[in-house]
Structures are given as C-alpha cells and as structure tokens.
Amino acid sequence: MEYLDMVVNEILRLYPIAARLERVCKKDVEIHGVSVPKGTVMMVPVFSIHRDPELWPEPEEFRPERWGFFDGRQPVLAITDPDMIKTVLVKECYSVFTNRRSFGPRGAMRSAVSLAEDEEWKRIRTLLSPTFTSGKLKEMFPIISHYGDLLVSNLRKEAEKGKPVTMKDIFGAYSMDVITSTAFGVNVDSLNNPQDPFVENSRKLLKFSFFSPFFLSIIFFPFLTPILEVLNITLFPKSVVNFFTRSIKRMKESRLKDTQKHRVDLLQLMINSQNSKEMDAHKGLSNEELVAQGVIFIFAGYETTSSSLSLLVYELATHPDVQQKLQEEIDATFPNKAPPTYDGLAQMEYLDMVVNESLRIFPVTPRLERSCKKDVEIHGVFVPKGTVMMVPIFALHRAPELWPEPEEFRPERFSKKNKDTINPYTYLPFGTGPRNCIGMRFALMNMKLALVRVLQNFSFKPCKETQIPLKISSQGLIQPEKPIVLMVVPRDGTTSGA
C-alpha cells in the first residue's frame, strides 16, 4: 500500500516521535572542521529539521506526495498536487516526462502507440490521431450501433431465462465485437461464436496477470529484459502476435486489390496513412507498426470498456432513482425506442454526468506513470533521472477534500453548475496532456451507445448474488473482486433491436 506508506511518513515528518536526538562525545574530535571536546552533547533538532522550509517547501502543509517508494527496484514518486500533475503530464511532457515506464521485453509491440517512446511515439501518435476525430467516429457509429442491437438481443435471451445475469459475459462480448469490427472490419458474434479465430486469439492476448511469476521477475530483475528480448521472449504471446501479423497482412493485400469498397475501420485508416501521397515513405507506418497498433487497440480497449460498463450498471442497479432519471432522459431524447444517433448522444447531459461519476469512482486505470528523462526540480522537489512519477488516480478520485463523501455515487457532481468548479487535474479517468488515452472519445461513445440501448429496453436490479458493497480487486486494472451479477428486467414487456 504505497499511499498508506506516504501518509505515515508525512505524519512522522510533522510529528516526529522525538523532538530531538542526542549523543555524548567520548573524546576530543574534529568533524567537518568543527572541534568537539570530550563530554559535549551533540543534539539533532529533529522537529526543526522536519519543518525547515529550505528542505520541505511549505513545511506546515500536510502533503503525503512528498514521499516516494520503491516498486521492485524502481524508485517512484507519487504526486497528488494538481500543479505538479499539470507540470508532469502537460507542461514538461515533451521535454522531461515523455515516456511511460518501460515494462520488460515487448518485441514487435515496442512500436505500439501506448509503448513507443520519444520521437517514435510522436510520429505514431500524429499518424493515428485522425482516426479518432469526430468525423471518423461518426463514420464508425453505424458499425457500433449494429453491435448495440446485438447486445440488446443477447441480453433479451438472458432476461427471458428469469435468472441473474453475469454482466461481464454480456458486456465482454459487446466490447469484443465492437473492437474486432472497428479495428479490423471483422464481423463476429463472440458470445455465440466463441471459437472464431479472432475471438480466441484476442482472449489469449487478454489473459494477462500483473502478479504472474514472469511479470514479477521483470519488476524485480529488470536486467533480464535485454536477455529476454534476444531470446524473443516477450510479455505478449508470440502465437497471438503471429496470428494477427498473418491476418493483417492477408487483409491488407485483399484491400489493396479491392479499392472500390469504402471502409472506416482502424486497419483501413492505417493503410491509407501508408499510401498517402502527402506522407513521406519513411514517416508512414511500417507493416510491423501497423500490427502493433491493431493488437494494442484490442489489449487496451476490451477490458476497460467491458469492466467500465459492468461497474456502471452496478451503480444504476443500486441507485434506482438515478437509473430511472437516466431512462427518462433517454426516452425523451429517443422517443419510442428510436435508434440512438451520434449527435443525440452528444446532447445528453444526464447521461454524461452518470458516465463521468462512474469513471470517477471506477477510473479506467488506477494510476498514471511517466519516467523522468533527466535530473529536474519541479515545484521545489528534486526529481532524479530515472524516477517514475506516479499519479494515483484511484486515490485522487476518492480524496474527501476534493470530493465530499467520495464513496457515494452522485452524478450531480458533474452537472453544468458543478463541473466548472472541478480542477481538471484532479479528475483523470483517461489521463491528460499530449499522452492521454488516444481512444478516449471512441471509448466514451462506445459506452454511451451501449448504455442507451440497454436502458431503452431493460432495467437492472440487485439480487442475492450481487455483492453489496462492491469490493474492488487489488490485481492491476480496476475491476470487481467477484463478477457483478444482476437481474435484468425488460421494460414494459417488450424490447427493440435486432
């Protein structure tokens, strides 16, 4: 518990166990040019040192973020001060804090936008950014909407059984279908076709544990990484990367032959960037880089979307007043269960408030990290080269001085009236700055569409299998300790959709 350790250290700085330390000199001695006679008492004024403004900026302030810790062998400094967060993630992003912490052997995945570094990252990020503009998202919307209909159909089948439903199974299938279709143009119904090669290999990719012996060995013995790279052993399963390499190569060759068909998936947009006349050959994506982006899109997008949706409907089930108010807004925006539209979703204020509040309580990732490229001082704190600056998002989002009664689910925190009072560097579900989540708008659109479609047709209620209060797993990403199980009740006895 890193933050607990920081809090305890800061308390002991402000209120040390002993106000001073004393030692008696046993013989005449000179230390640092000062003659000390035998019998002199040497006194260390601990209390005064701990409150010396030259050592501790604003020493009377209680700031646990002054303290760092070691994550394995890696020195880490956690920061919660909004100004420091802004400096690390925005102001000094390009000059000092460009890269995330390097985790072990990455092989061909080293060029994925989430893992690439410095100039390579900037080039790849620039090439991919047009993929996630509002214009491109509007073009992708019909694809996602189709899987929203399939989500309703699958949920209806489960609801008709009259038994509790495991949310991750339903939303996991929706997330998988949306990602494979918008990334590669592959149409699958993963819930009903679990043997599909794309589904099988995607799931193999997602079987990742932060507490596996292999991952822990990399944390504690980082010097093994170059050896593992030479041996072609990486964090990403070789068979899975090879499958996607072969598949993408085959799809690319097919698409280059058939130039008449208009496609708007990630793969096509990346192929277009390779062939753009405006792009120098050495600046476009290589085939290896193209594969890396496709794989990381699945790796980053599946778990976060499926878990976020599961956690969100849990909050709605346990807060029926919020669920009802949201359904009223949905019914008013899309009367008679009309299909949602891109522009219609963008205008839904209460939907936005509900999603924001859920992402506050359950952010996509529990922490953000940036590696310091050189010795630097920020806001009076010296940061040595190689230190990892860590923003504890989960703790920040639940700090009572920022969010009164932080454990309570209150969408009103994000109303128009209240939203302007929120410091943008204290609410970071997708990060911020040049290296924020590139797929943020895609993820939000994906979540909102799914939420609207299911709430047009169903209500969620807790059952005896529902864990209340919900406990969060301590292993890596934000997800429940036990699967979220809820009753799904059709509204007015009918459903719309596929």
Number of C-alpha atoms within 10 A of each C-alpha: 5 15 17 10 13 20 17 12 19 20 13 14 20 17 14 14 10 10 13 13 12 10 11 11 14 12 11 11 12 10 7 5 7 8 10 16 13 12 12 13 14 12 11 13 13 17 18 12 16 19 18 14 12 10 12 16 14 13 16 13 11 13 18 21 19 18 18 21 16 12 12 14 11 15 14 22 20 23 23 20 17 16 14 18 19 17 16 26 25 17 16 15 18 16 12 19 23 23 21 19 19 15 13 22 23 19 19 17 22 17 23 24 24 22 18 19 19 12 11 15 20 17 16 22 18 12 18 20 11 15 21 17 13 13 10 16 21 17 14 21 19 14 18 23 21 14 25 28 19 20 24 24 17 19 21 21 10 18 17 11 10 11 13 20 21 18 23 20 15 20 25 21 26 27 29 25 28 28 26 23 20 22 21 21 18 15 15 20 19 20 19 10 12 14 11 13 12 22 20 14 17 22 17 14 20 15 10 15 13 12 11 9 10 13 16 14 16 18 19 13 13 18 12 14 20 13 12 17 14 11 11 13 17 18 17 20 15 14 12 17 20 13 15 18 18 12 14 18 16 11 15 17 10 11 17 13 8 10 9 8 6 9 16 20 22 25 24 21 17 25 18 14 19 21 14 12 9 9 13 10 13 8 13 21 23 15 15 15 18 22 26 23 23 21 21 18 20 20 19 15 19 25 20 20 22 23 23 23 25 24 24 20 22 23 23 21 22 18 16 15 11 18 19 15 13 24 22 16 16 25 16 12 17 17 13 11 18 14 17 22 15 18 9 12 18 12 11 16 14 21 20 19 20 25 19 22 21 23 22 24 23 24 24 23 19 18 20 22 20 23 20 24 17 14 12 13 10 12 10 12 13 10 18 14 13 16 20 27 25 22 27 20 26 22 14 23 23 20 16 12 9 14 16 11 12 15 13 12 18 17 18 15 18 20 15 12 9 10 13 10 10 13 10 12 17 22 21 22 24 20 22 17 15 15 22 16 16 18 17 15 15 19 19 15 18 22 20 20 21 23 20 23 24 25 22 26 22 23 20 23 21 21 16 10 14 20 17 12 7 15 11 13 12 11 12 13 19 22 24 18 13 12 19 24 23 25 23 27 19 19 12 8 8 9 17 16 20 12
